Amino acid sequence: MRLRAGQLWPGPASPAPPGAPAAGAERGGSLCLTLGPPSRGPCLSLPESPLGIMGGPWALLAALWALGDIGAAGLRIGAFNIQSFGDSKVSDPACGGVIAQILAGYDVALVQEVRDPDLSAVSALMEQINSVSRHEYSFVSSEPLGRDQYKEMYLFVYRKDAVSVVDTYQYPDPEDAFSREPFVVKFSAPSSAAKELVLIPLHAAPHHAVVEIDALYDVYLDVIDKWGTDDILFLGDFNADCSYVREEDWAAIRLRSSEVFKWLIPDSADTTVGNSDCAYDRIVVCGARLRRSLKPQSAAVHDFQEEFGLDQTQALAISDHFPVEVTLKSH
């Protein structure tokens, strides 16, 4: 089936072909992790035990995370800037496998820096996610966005038995404030305390981060006008720290100065994989019902480097950002 950006993916039409590399497969309700030949790409080659599965306690942790057996109570939502995500990254058995396991740990995940206009990499990613999870995942994506030849897409990967897409729209950006204007998605989440919520993504252009983060306030007003709800999560790589947003800049950012919004990832966080210490990636919540639905102390930076036992070079081959996440309580 030919996939088109901005449309819902109904799921895999058929199993992966025999011999195709896979991050894992289910057998009897449990996860059987499989490994292909050693990677020749930039990513890591995962160690193999005599039993033919990934060795070490980190592998068990990763497997349980992908199966949804860690912190299963509640709706887990994440945002992950996967540096230059496309065919070459997802086709590397090690890179694609780790990314699939990370995303399969969430009920809804925003992926940024998707450079895949024909959705071939996204289709391959969905096959990998559905091979490592006992739940079925689907996706919805924006069209390629950007002011010049460089384009990126916003991609939402979600668990079909946990949430469903109610509606989507591309923010029209009348002031041309955004390099990649938000692709807004309303989700139904009947098993969560929130019941329904809107996700507004942003991957801000670094040197225009102050203007773009501030302009999210205008998106907030637009969503209220369009859908009549303020139960909203803003999430993504805002580039909201270090040289891009300085302490003196915050007063000019309405999303920060207004008490309507609560910033869940603090300024003291480090969301970068490399040697810098910057809270670039953020999650911001508003709406009384959604704020009450948050699981206390669940907002966090997901350190996949530690989780998978990677050195820095291996982790940077996955991405230069860690995901950020938060959990909503069950009803």
C-alpha contacts under 8 A as a table, 3 or more apart, distances in Angstrom:
res1	aa1	res2	aa2	distance
1	M	13	A	7.77
3	L	7	Q	7.72
3	L	9	W	7.36
3	L	118	D	7.24
3	L	119	L	6.46
4	R	7	Q	5.94
4	R	118	D	7.18
4	R	119	L	7.22
5	A	117	P	7.46
5	A	118	D	7.85
5	A	119	L	7.28
5	A	140	V	7.54
5	A	141	S	5.49
5	A	142	S	5.63
5	A	143	E	5.10
5	A	144	P	7.93
6	G	140	V	6.11
6	G	141	S	4.84
6	G	142	S	4.73
6	G	143	E	5.90
7	Q	140	V	5.85
7	Q	141	S	6.76
8	L	138	S	7.42
8	L	139	F	6.00
8	L	140	V	4.84
8	L	141	S	7.67
9	W	138	S	5.68
9	W	139	F	5.61
9	W	140	V	6.56
10	P	138	S	6.58
11	G	126	M	7.98
11	G	136	E	7.77
11	G	137	Y	7.15
11	G	138	S	5.75
12	P	15	P	7.08
12	P	126	M	7.75
12	P	127	E	6.71
16	A	20	A	6.54
16	A	127	E	7.13
17	P	20	A	5.73
21	P	35	L	7.43
21	P	36	G	5.65
21	P	93	P	6.34
22	A	25	A	7.43
22	A	34	T	6.64
22	A	35	L	7.07
22	A	36	G	7.29
22	A	93	P	7.14
22	A	97	G	7.08
22	A	128	Q	6.23
22	A	131	S	7.07
23	A	33	L	6.34
23	A	34	T	5.93
23	A	35	L	6.64
23	A	93	P	7.18
23	A	94	A	7.90
23	A	96	G	7.55
23	A	97	G	4.52
23	A	98	V	7.65
23	A	100	A	7.53
23	A	101	Q	7.86
23	A	128	Q	6.27
23	A	131	S	6.98
23	A	132	V	6.33
24	G	31	L	6.69
24	G	32	C	5.73
24	G	33	L	4.27
24	G	34	T	5.20
24	G	35	L	7.87
24	G	97	G	7.95
24	G	128	Q	7.69
24	G	131	S	5.57
24	G	132	V	4.70
25	A	31	L	5.94
25	A	32	C	5.34
25	A	33	L	6.40
25	A	34	T	7.38
25	A	131	S	5.00
25	A	132	V	5.54
25	A	133	S	7.94
26	E	29	G	6.01
26	E	30	S	5.49
26	E	31	L	4.73
26	E	32	C	5.76
26	E	131	S	7.01
26	E	132	V	6.94
26	E	133	S	7.58
26	E	134	R	6.90
27	R	30	S	5.45
27	R	31	L	6.31
27	R	32	C	6.36
29	G	134	R	7.20
30	S	134	R	7.93
31	L	63	A	6.88
31	L	67	L	7.40
31	L	132	V	6.80
31	L	133	S	7.72
32	C	53	I	7.72
33	L	53	I	5.79
33	L	54	M	7.00
33	L	63	A	7.89
33	L	132	V	7.85
34	T	52	G	7.40
34	T	53	I	6.30
34	T	54	M	7.91
35	L	46	L	7.85
35	L	48	E	7.88
35	L	52	G	7.92
35	L	53	I	7.46
35	L	54	M	7.99
35	L	93	P	7.83
36	G	93	P	6.66
38	P	45	S	5.51
38	P	46	L	7.91
39	S	42	P	7.82
39	S	43	C	6.85
39	S	44	L	6.82
39	S	45	S	5.46
39	S	92	D	6.55
39	S	93	P	6.44
39	S	94	A	6.46
40	R	43	C	7.83
40	R	92	D	7.94
41	G	92	D	6.25
42	P	317	A	6.08
43	C	92	D	7.11
43	C	94	A	6.06
43	C	95	C	5.48
43	C	314	Q	5.91
43	C	317	A	5.15
43	C	318	I	6.88
44	L	94	A	5.78
44	L	95	C	6.98
44	L	314	Q	5.29
44	L	317	A	7.60
45	S	94	A	5.81
46	L	54	M	6.81
46	L	94	A	6.71
47	P	54	M	5.85
47	P	55	G	6.37
48	E	51	L	7.83
48	E	52	G	5.78
48	E	53	I	5.67
48	E	54	M	4.93
48	E	55	G	5.92
49	S	52	G	5.31
49	S	53	I	5.63
49	S	54	M	5.94
49	S	55	G	5.15
50	P	53	I	7.64
54	M	59	A	5.80
55	G	58	W	7.80
55	G	59	A	6.10
56	G	59	A	5.68
56	G	60	L	7.26
57	P	60	L	5.27
57	P	61	L	6.35
58	W	61	L	4.99
58	W	62	A	6.07
58	W	307	E	5.68
58	W	308	F	5.27
58	W	309	G	6.27
59	A	62	A	5.04
59	A	63	A	6.08
59	A	308	F	6.59
60	L	63	A	5.03
60	L	64	L	6.15
61	L	64	L	5.24
61	L	65	W	6.07
61	L	307	E	7.20
62	A	65	W	4.98
62	A	66	A	6.19
62	A	101	Q	6.85
62	A	102	I	7.80
62	A	307	E	6.87
62	A	308	F	6.77
63	A	66	A	5.19
63	A	67	L	6.21
63	A	101	Q	7.40
64	L	67	L	5.02
64	L	68	G	6.19
64	L	69	D	5.23
64	L	70	I	6.08
65	W	68	G	5.19
65	W	69	D	6.04
65	W	70	I	5.44
65	W	101	Q	7.41
65	W	102	I	7.59
65	W	104	A	7.51
65	W	105	G	5.08
66	A	69	D	7.71
66	A	101	Q	5.03
66	A	102	I	6.66
66	A	103	L	7.57
66	A	104	A	4.78
66	A	105	G	4.56
66	A	132	V	6.49
66	A	133	S	5.76
67	L	104	A	7.18
67	L	105	G	6.89
67	L	132	V	7.21
67	L	133	S	5.11
67	L	134	R	6.03
67	L	135	H	7.78
68	G	71	G	7.51
68	G	72	A	5.81
68	G	104	A	7.52
68	G	105	G	5.66
68	G	106	Y	7.72
68	G	133	S	7.75
69	D	72	A	5.35
71	G	74	G	7.61
72	A	75	L	8.00
73	A	329	K	7.12
73	A	330	S	6.55
74	G	192	S	6.46
74	G	295	K	7.75
74	G	327	T	6.02
74	G	328	L	5.27
74	G	329	K	4.54
74	G	330	S	4.72
75	L	106	Y	7.78
75	L	107	D	6.01
75	L	108	V	7.96
75	L	162	A	7.71
75	L	192	S	6.31
75	L	327	T	5.28
75	L	328	L	4.90
75	L	329	K	6.56
75	L	330	S	7.02
76	R	105	G	7.78
76	R	106	Y	5.06
76	R	107	D	5.22
76	R	108	V	6.60
76	R	325	E	7.06
76	R	326	V	5.98
76	R	327	T	4.39
76	R	328	L	6.54
77	I	106	Y	5.74
77	I	107	D	6.01
77	I	108	V	4.87
77	I	109	A	5.67
77	I	325	E	5.51
77	I	326	V	5.47
77	I	327	T	6.03
77	I	328	L	7.95
78	G	106	Y	6.39
78	G	108	V	6.45
78	G	109	A	4.61
78	G	110	L	6.23
78	G	323	P	6.41
78	G	324	V	5.55
78	G	325	E	4.12
78	G	326	V	6.57
79	A	109	A	5.50
79	A	110	L	4.54
79	A	111	V	6.08
79	A	112	Q	7.82
79	A	235	L	6.36
79	A	236	G	5.50
79	A	237	D	7.98
79	A	323	P	5.39
79	A	324	V	5.43
79	A	325	E	6.39
80	F	109	A	7.25
80	F	110	L	6.09
80	F	111	V	5.02
80	F	112	Q	6.28
80	F	236	G	7.06
80	F	237	D	7.91
80	F	321	H	7.21
80	F	322	F	6.62
80	F	323	P	4.29
80	F	324	V	6.73
81	N	111	V	5.74
81	N	112	Q	4.51
81	N	113	E	6.00
81	N	236	G	7.28
81	N	237	D	6.53
81	N	319	S	7.24
81	N	321	H	6.00
81	N	322	F	7.50
81	N	323	P	6.94
82	I	85	F	5.63
82	I	111	V	6.64
82	I	112	Q	6.07
82	I	113	E	6.01
82	I	114	V	7.46
82	I	318	I	6.93
82	I	319	S	5.09
82	I	320	D	7.50
82	I	321	H	7.01
83	Q	112	Q	7.84
83	Q	113	E	5.87
83	Q	318	I	7.33
83	Q	319	S	4.87
83	Q	320	D	6.37
83	Q	321	H	7.57
84	S	89	K	7.94
84	S	113	E	5.47
84	S	114	V	6.37
84	S	115	R	6.35
85	F	88	S	7.95
85	F	89	K	6.10
85	F	90	V	7.34
85	F	112	Q	7.98
85	F	113	E	5.94
85	F	114	V	4.85
85	F	115	R	5.80
85	F	116	D	7.53
85	F	121	A	7.92
86	G	89	K	5.66
86	G	90	V	6.33
86	G	114	V	6.37
86	G	115	R	5.44
86	G	116	D	5.48
86	G	121	A	5.32
86	G	122	V	7.69
87	D	90	V	5.39
87	D	91	S	5.84
87	D	116	D	7.42
87	D	120	S	6.93
87	D	121	A	4.69
88	S	91	S	5.33
88	S	92	D	6.48
89	K	92	D	5.58
89	K	95	C	6.14
89	K	96	G	6.40
89	K	318	I	7.89
90	V	93	P	7.35
90	V	95	C	6.32
90	V	96	G	4.28
90	V	97	G	7.95
90	V	121	A	6.19
90	V	124	A	7.02
90	V	125	L	6.37
91	S	95	C	7.70
91	S	96	G	6.21
91	S	121	A	7.80
91	S	124	A	7.77
92	D	95	C	5.37
92	D	96	G	5.76
93	P	96	G	5.41
93	P	97	G	5.80
94	A	97	G	5.17
94	A	98	V	6.25
95	C	98	V	5.45
95	C	99	I	6.22
95	C	317	A	7.35
95	C	318	I	5.87
96	G	99	I	5.17
96	G	100	A	6.01
96	G	125	L	7.02
96	G	128	Q	7.45
97	G	100	A	5.15
97	G	101	Q	6.26
97	G	128	Q	6.91
98	V	101	Q	5.15
98	V	102	I	6.21
98	V	318	I	7.87
99	I	102	I	5.14
99	I	103	L	6.22
99	I	318	I	7.27
100	A	103	L	5.26
100	A	104	A	5.97
100	A	125	L	6.60
100	A	126	M	7.91
100	A	128	Q	5.85
100	A	129	I	4.71
100	A	132	V	7.34
101	Q	104	A	5.08
101	Q	105	G	6.56
101	Q	129	I	6.66
101	Q	132	V	6.60
101	Q	133	S	7.97
102	I	105	G	5.51
102	I	106	Y	7.59
102	I	304	F	7.64
103	L	106	Y	5.62
103	L	109	A	6.52
103	L	129	I	7.19
103	L	157	V	7.68
104	A	107	D	7.48
104	A	129	I	5.83
104	A	130	N	7.97
104	A	132	V	7.31
104	A	133	S	6.12
106	Y	109	A	6.01
106	Y	158	Y	7.55
106	Y	159	R	7.77
107	D	157	V	8.00
107	D	158	Y	5.42
107	D	159	R	5.02
107	D	162	A	6.56
107	D	163	V	7.51
108	V	156	F	6.82
108	V	157	V	5.72
108	V	158	Y	4.27
108	V	159	R	6.46
108	V	163	V	7.82
109	A	156	F	5.58
109	A	157	V	5.17
109	A	158	Y	6.31
110	L	154	Y	7.09
110	L	155	L	5.70
110	L	156	F	4.58
110	L	157	V	6.47
110	L	201	P	7.39
110	L	235	L	7.96
110	L	236	G	7.40
111	V	114	V	6.98
111	V	154	Y	6.24
111	V	155	L	5.03
111	V	156	F	6.21
111	V	157	V	7.56
112	Q	152	E	7.51
112	Q	153	M	6.70
112	Q	154	Y	5.44
112	Q	155	L	6.55
112	Q	203	H	6.81
112	Q	236	G	7.49
112	Q	237	D	7.89
113	E	152	E	5.43
113	E	153	M	6.49
113	E	154	Y	7.37
113	E	203	H	7.89
114	V	152	E	5.32
114	V	153	M	5.04
114	V	154	Y	6.65
114	V	155	L	7.16
115	R	144	P	7.73
115	R	151	K	6.73
115	R	152	E	5.17
115	R	153	M	6.45
116	D	119	L	5.14
116	D	120	S	6.72
116	D	121	A	6.26
116	D	122	V	7.22
116	D	152	E	7.81
116	D	153	M	7.59
117	P	120	S	7.99
117	P	143	E	7.58
117	P	144	P	6.34
117	P	153	M	7.95
119	L	122	V	4.98
119	L	123	S	6.01
120	S	123	S	5.16
120	S	124	A	6.33
121	A	124	A	5.08
121	A	125	L	6.07
122	V	125	L	4.92
122	V	126	M	6.17
123	S	126	M	5.19
123	S	127	E	6.43
124	A	127	E	5.14
124	A	128	Q	6.39
125	L	128	Q	5.08
125	L	129	I	6.14
126	M	129	I	5.03
126	M	130	N	6.03
126	M	137	Y	7.06
126	M	138	S	7.03
127	E	130	N	5.25
127	E	131	S	6.17
128	Q	131	S	5.02
128	Q	132	V	6.49
129	I	132	V	5.40
129	I	133	S	6.20
129	I	137	Y	7.20
130	N	133	S	5.32
130	N	134	R	7.31
130	N	135	H	7.01
130	N	136	E	5.78
130	N	137	Y	6.20
131	S	134	R	7.82
133	S	136	E	7.14
135	H	159	R	6.68
135	H	160	K	7.65
135	H	161	D	7.38
136	E	159	R	5.97
136	E	160	K	5.92
136	E	161	D	7.34
137	Y	157	V	6.78
137	Y	158	Y	5.45
137	Y	159	R	4.45
137	Y	160	K	5.51
138	S	157	V	5.86
138	S	158	Y	5.57
138	S	159	R	6.51
138	S	160	K	6.44
139	F	155	L	6.96
139	F	156	F	5.42
139	F	157	V	4.39
139	F	158	Y	5.94
140	V	155	L	6.08
140	V	156	F	5.39
140	V	157	V	6.80
141	S	153	M	6.81
141	S	154	Y	5.62
141	S	155	L	4.39
141	S	156	F	6.10
141	S	183	F	7.98
142	S	145	L	7.74
142	S	153	M	5.53
142	S	154	Y	5.35
142	S	155	L	6.63
142	S	170	Q	7.53
142	S	183	F	6.00
143	E	153	M	5.99
143	E	154	Y	7.84
144	P	151	K	5.33
144	P	152	E	5.12
144	P	153	M	4.72
144	P	154	Y	8.00
145	L	151	K	5.00
145	L	152	E	5.25
145	L	153	M	5.91
145	L	179	S	7.58
145	L	180	R	5.22
145	L	181	E	7.26
146	G	149	Q	7.24
146	G	150	Y	6.19
146	G	151	K	4.74
146	G	152	E	6.61
146	G	179	S	5.44
146	G	180	R	5.27
147	R	150	Y	7.52
147	R	151	K	7.72
147	R	179	S	6.00
147	R	180	R	7.73
148	D	151	K	7.20
152	E	180	R	7.45
154	Y	183	F	6.76
154	Y	201	P	7.36
158	Y	162	A	7.93
158	Y	163	V	6.92
158	Y	164	S	7.92
159	R	162	A	5.45
159	R	163	V	6.21
160	K	163	V	5.61
160	K	164	S	6.20
161	D	164	S	7.82
162	A	189	A	6.23
162	A	190	P	7.54
162	A	191	S	6.96
163	V	187	F	6.31
163	V	188	S	5.45
163	V	189	A	4.61
163	V	190	P	7.19
164	S	187	F	5.58
164	S	188	S	5.25
164	S	189	A	6.86
165	V	168	T	7.67
165	V	185	V	7.12
165	V	186	K	6.10
165	V	187	F	4.69
165	V	188	S	6.31
166	V	185	V	7.67
166	V	186	K	5.41
166	V	187	F	5.39
166	V	188	S	6.16
167	D	185	V	6.00
167	D	186	K	5.25
167	D	187	F	7.34
168	T	183	F	7.26
168	T	184	V	5.55
168	T	185	V	4.43
168	T	186	K	6.18
169	Y	183	F	6.02
169	Y	184	V	5.35
169	Y	185	V	6.73
170	Q	181	E	7.38
170	Q	182	P	6.41
170	Q	183	F	4.58
170	Q	184	V	6.07
171	Y	181	E	6.14
171	Y	182	P	5.68
171	Y	183	F	6.15
171	Y	184	V	6.85
171	Y	219	V	7.10
172	P	181	E	7.52
173	D	176	D	5.20
173	D	177	A	6.50
173	D	178	F	6.98
173	D	181	E	6.43
174	P	177	A	7.86
176	D	179	S	7.72
177	A	181	E	7.87
177	A	211	V	6.86
177	A	212	E	5.99
177	A	215	A	6.61
178	F	181	E	4.94
178	F	204	A	7.33
178	F	205	A	7.86
178	F	212	E	5.67
178	F	215	A	7.87
179	S	204	A	7.02
179	S	205	A	6.25
180	R	202	L	7.34
180	R	203	H	6.82
180	R	204	A	7.24
181	E	202	L	7.28
182	P	200	I	6.10
182	P	201	P	5.39
182	P	202	L	5.75
183	F	200	I	6.67
183	F	201	P	6.52
184	V	198	V	7.10
184	V	199	L	6.00
184	V	200	I	4.99
184	V	201	P	6.95
185	V	198	V	5.68
185	V	199	L	5.40
185	V	200	I	6.82
186	K	196	E	7.29
186	K	197	L	5.80
186	K	198	V	4.28
186	K	199	L	6.36
187	F	196	E	5.71
187	F	197	L	5.51
187	F	198	V	6.15
187	F	199	L	7.73
188	S	195	K	6.04
188	S	196	E	4.45
188	S	197	L	6.70
189	A	192	S	5.59
189	A	194	A	7.06
189	A	195	K	4.77
189	A	196	E	5.35
189	A	197	L	7.58
190	P	193	A	7.72
190	P	194	A	7.78
190	P	195	K	4.65
190	P	196	E	7.14
191	S	195	K	6.79
191	S	330	S	5.78
191	S	331	H	6.00
192	S	195	K	5.45
192	S	293	S	7.69
192	S	328	L	6.37
192	S	329	K	5.78
192	S	330	S	4.17
192	S	331	H	5.03
193	A	290	L	7.89
193	A	293	S	5.26
193	A	328	L	6.91
193	A	329	K	5.60
193	A	330	S	5.12
193	A	331	H	4.06
194	A	197	L	6.71
194	A	289	R	6.21
194	A	290	L	5.36
194	A	293	S	5.54
194	A	328	L	7.37
194	A	329	K	7.94
194	A	331	H	7.72
196	E	231	D	7.71
197	L	231	D	5.37
197	L	232	I	5.78
197	L	233	L	7.46
197	L	290	L	7.32
198	V	231	D	6.30
198	V	232	I	4.67
198	V	233	L	6.23
199	L	232	I	5.85
199	L	233	L	4.94
199	L	234	F	5.96
199	L	235	L	7.33
200	I	232	I	7.20
200	I	233	L	6.16
200	I	234	F	4.71
200	I	235	L	6.39
201	P	234	F	5.83
201	P	235	L	5.13
201	P	236	G	5.58
202	L	234	F	7.46
202	L	235	L	6.35
202	L	236	G	5.12
202	L	237	D	6.35
202	L	238	F	6.23
203	H	236	G	5.76
203	H	237	D	4.80
203	H	238	F	5.59
203	H	239	N	7.71
204	A	208	H	7.04
204	A	209	A	5.38
204	A	212	E	6.20
204	A	213	I	7.38
204	A	237	D	6.45
204	A	238	F	4.96
204	A	239	N	6.18
205	A	208	H	5.34
205	A	209	A	5.72
205	A	212	E	7.75
205	A	239	N	7.48
206	P	209	A	5.20
206	P	238	F	7.93
206	P	239	N	5.63
206	P	244	Y	5.88
207	H	210	V	7.95
207	H	244	Y	5.86
208	H	211	V	5.56
208	H	212	E	6.21
208	H	244	Y	7.67
209	A	212	E	5.09
209	A	213	I	5.90
209	A	238	F	6.52
209	A	239	N	6.10
209	A	240	A	6.68
209	A	244	Y	6.27
209	A	245	V	6.72
210	V	213	I	5.42
210	V	214	D	6.15
210	V	240	A	7.70
210	V	244	Y	7.41
210	V	245	V	6.08
210	V	249	D	6.95
210	V	250	W	7.97
210	V	252	A	7.93
210	V	253	I	6.76
211	V	214	D	5.23
211	V	215	A	6.13
211	V	253	I	7.67
212	E	215	A	4.98
212	E	216	L	6.60
213	I	216	L	5.37
213	I	217	Y	7.80
213	I	238	F	6.78
213	I	253	I	6.70
213	I	255	L	6.95
214	D	217	Y	5.94
214	D	218	D	7.98
214	D	252	A	7.31
214	D	253	I	4.44
214	D	254	R	5.36
214	D	255	L	5.80
215	A	218	D	5.29
215	A	219	V	6.82
215	A	254	R	7.98
216	L	219	V	4.90
216	L	220	Y	6.19
216	L	255	L	6.78
217	Y	220	Y	4.94
217	Y	221	L	6.43
217	Y	254	R	6.26
217	Y	255	L	5.65
218	D	221	L	5.12
218	D	222	D	6.19
219	V	222	D	4.90
219	V	223	V	6.15
220	Y	223	V	5.26
220	Y	224	I	6.40
220	Y	230	D	7.46
220	Y	232	I	7.94
221	L	224	I	5.18
221	L	225	D	6.23
222	D	225	D	5.05
222	D	226	K	6.01
223	V	226	K	5.00
223	V	227	W	5.64
223	V	228	G	7.00
223	V	229	T	7.03
223	V	230	D	7.46
224	I	227	W	5.50
224	I	228	G	4.51
224	I	229	T	5.12
224	I	230	D	5.87
225	D	228	G	5.72
229	T	232	I	7.79
229	T	287	G	7.88
230	D	286	C	6.42
230	D	287	G	4.84
231	D	285	V	7.66
231	D	286	C	5.78
231	D	287	G	4.20
231	D	288	A	7.09
231	D	289	R	6.64
231	D	290	L	5.27
231	D	291	R	7.92
232	I	285	V	5.90
232	I	286	C	5.48
232	I	287	G	6.41
232	I	290	L	7.27
233	L	283	I	6.75
233	L	284	V	5.68
233	L	285	V	4.69
233	L	286	C	6.72
234	F	282	R	7.93
234	F	283	I	5.64
234	F	284	V	5.01
234	F	285	V	6.40
235	L	238	F	7.87
235	L	281	D	7.55
235	L	282	R	5.66
235	L	283	I	4.41
235	L	284	V	6.39
236	G	281	D	5.53
236	G	282	R	5.82
236	G	283	I	6.85
237	D	240	A	7.67
237	D	280	Y	5.70
237	D	281	D	4.17
237	D	282	R	6.45
238	F	280	Y	5.67
238	F	281	D	5.60
238	F	282	R	6.48
239	N	244	Y	6.37
239	N	245	V	7.31
239	N	279	A	7.51
239	N	280	Y	4.13
239	N	281	D	6.47
240	A	244	Y	6.46
240	A	245	V	5.24
240	A	279	A	6.33
240	A	280	Y	4.66
240	A	281	D	6.96
240	A	282	R	7.62
241	D	244	Y	5.77
241	D	245	V	4.72
241	D	246	R	6.32
241	D	267	D	7.26
241	D	278	C	5.65
241	D	279	A	5.47
241	D	280	Y	5.50
242	C	245	V	6.00
242	C	246	R	6.18
242	C	278	C	5.85
242	C	279	A	7.79
243	S	246	R	6.15
245	V	249	D	6.01
245	V	250	W	7.42
246	R	249	D	5.29
246	R	250	W	7.19
247	E	250	W	5.94
248	E	251	A	6.66
249	D	252	A	5.80
249	D	253	I	7.09
250	W	253	I	5.25
250	W	256	R	6.52
250	W	257	S	7.18
251	A	254	R	7.53
251	A	256	R	7.40
251	A	257	S	6.00
252	A	257	S	7.55
253	I	256	R	5.45
253	I	257	S	6.20
254	R	257	S	5.04
254	R	258	S	5.73
255	L	258	S	6.00
255	L	261	F	6.41
256	R	259	E	7.67
256	R	261	F	6.87
256	R	262	K	7.98
256	R	263	W	7.64
258	S	261	F	6.21
259	E	262	K	7.16
260	V	286	C	6.06
260	V	287	G	7.64
261	F	284	V	6.50
261	F	285	V	5.69
261	F	286	C	4.90
262	K	284	V	5.56
262	K	285	V	5.27
262	K	286	C	6.42
263	W	266	P	6.75
263	W	282	R	7.46
263	W	283	I	6.22
263	W	284	V	4.45
263	W	285	V	6.56
264	L	282	R	7.19
264	L	283	I	5.54
264	L	284	V	5.71
264	L	285	V	7.29
264	L	299	A	5.97
265	I	269	A	6.70
265	I	279	A	7.75
265	I	281	D	7.78
265	I	282	R	5.38
265	I	283	I	5.93
265	I	284	V	7.71
265	I	299	A	6.45
265	I	300	A	6.65
265	I	301	V	7.82
265	I	324	V	7.72
266	P	269	A	5.57
266	P	279	A	7.33
266	P	282	R	7.98
267	D	278	C	7.94
267	D	279	A	5.67
268	S	278	C	7.77
268	S	279	A	6.66
269	A	277	D	7.78
269	A	278	C	6.80
269	A	279	A	5.07
269	A	301	V	7.55
270	D	277	D	5.05
270	D	278	C	4.86
270	D	279	A	4.87
270	D	280	Y	7.65
270	D	301	V	7.65
271	T	277	D	7.46
271	T	278	C	6.20
271	T	279	A	5.29
271	T	280	Y	6.15
271	T	281	D	6.04
271	T	301	V	6.30
271	T	321	H	5.82
271	T	322	F	5.21
271	T	323	P	7.25
271	T	324	V	7.45
272	T	275	N	7.62
272	T	276	S	6.56
272	T	277	D	6.56
272	T	278	C	6.39
272	T	279	A	7.49
272	T	280	Y	7.51
272	T	320	D	5.88
272	T	321	H	4.56
272	T	322	F	5.86
273	V	276	S	7.83
273	V	305	Q	7.89
273	V	312	Q	7.22
273	V	315	A	7.00
273	V	316	L	6.42
273	V	319	S	7.37
273	V	320	D	4.96
273	V	321	H	5.36
273	V	322	F	6.23
274	G	312	Q	7.03
274	G	316	L	7.11
274	G	320	D	6.36
279	A	282	R	7.21
281	D	321	H	7.97
281	D	323	P	7.68
281	D	324	V	6.64
282	R	324	V	6.81
283	I	324	V	7.35
283	I	325	E	7.53
283	I	326	V	7.97
285	V	290	L	7.44
285	V	291	R	6.63
286	C	290	L	6.82
286	C	291	R	6.34
287	G	290	L	5.39
287	G	291	R	6.01
288	A	291	R	5.21
288	A	292	R	6.23
289	R	292	R	5.20
289	R	293	S	6.24
290	L	293	S	4.91
290	L	294	L	6.65
291	R	294	L	5.58
293	S	328	L	5.43
293	S	329	K	5.48
294	L	298	S	7.69
294	L	326	V	7.58
294	L	327	T	6.17
294	L	328	L	4.52
294	L	329	K	5.89
295	K	298	S	5.60
295	K	326	V	7.64
295	K	327	T	5.52
295	K	328	L	5.21
295	K	329	K	5.18
296	P	299	A	7.87
297	Q	300	A	7.84
298	S	325	E	7.58
298	S	326	V	5.19
298	S	327	T	5.61
299	A	324	V	7.40
299	A	325	E	5.48
299	A	326	V	4.18
299	A	327	T	6.95
300	A	324	V	5.78
300	A	325	E	5.49
300	A	326	V	6.55
301	V	322	F	6.53
301	V	323	P	6.01
301	V	324	V	4.51
301	V	325	E	6.42
302	H	322	F	5.90
302	H	323	P	5.27
302	H	324	V	5.79
302	H	325	E	7.01
303	D	306	E	5.72
303	D	307	E	6.38
303	D	322	F	5.98
303	D	323	P	7.49
304	F	307	E	4.71
304	F	308	F	5.85
304	F	315	A	7.71
304	F	322	F	6.94
305	Q	308	F	5.56
305	Q	309	G	5.87
305	Q	310	L	4.99
305	Q	311	D	6.92
305	Q	312	Q	7.30
305	Q	315	A	5.55
306	E	309	G	5.01
306	E	310	L	6.44
307	E	310	L	7.92
310	L	313	T	7.90
310	L	314	Q	5.70
310	L	315	A	5.86
311	D	314	Q	5.39
311	D	315	A	6.22
312	Q	315	A	5.02
312	Q	316	L	6.00
313	T	316	L	5.19
313	T	317	A	6.39
314	Q	317	A	5.24
314	Q	318	I	7.00
315	A	318	I	5.33
315	A	319	S	6.53
315	A	320	D	7.63
316	L	319	S	4.88
316	L	320	D	5.16
317	A	320	D	7.76
319	S	322	F	7.35
